[in-house]
Amino acid sequence: MKHTLLLAGGGTALALSAALLLQSPVTEAQANPRPLSELALGAPIVEAQLPETLSPQAQMGQRAFDAVCAACHGSNGTGRAGMGPPLVHRIYEPGHHADAAFFLAVTQGVRAHHWPFGNMPPQAGLTRADVGNIVTYVRELQRANGIE
């Protein structure tokens, strides 16, 4: 009986998560980006709406992002064809890539698994506070684009 309840509860949670994912109001360009093969090297992969304002922590994160991350992940996290994936994308929503994933990516690098860009090396020169600010910036960008 307990196993049946656990399975039913797990199934319900999975169904609710899927429903929320499918209902996220993302832009058409994010939901259906052009194929990477059609984009010029370095071109943005998705479009991103910018928040009206950024929190002070996100403003610091934007500066750090622009200095270290934008070369591959694009201005405002839109990705760059042939270089790095967009972070303003459903794949990186908090339910799939928690904040801890960003900290691990910076300190340990990432083995390619969602995109055909190759592995991401660890990033030197960022403090834990820098990465926390970057995560805040990315999450505010995501929320402005219906990714929560």
PyMOL commands that set and color helices and strands:
alter all, ss='L'
color gray80, all
select helices_A, chain A and resi 2-23+28-31+36-38+56-73+75-77+90-92+99-108+128-144
alter helices_A, ss='H'
color red, helices_A
deselect
rebuild
show_as cartoon
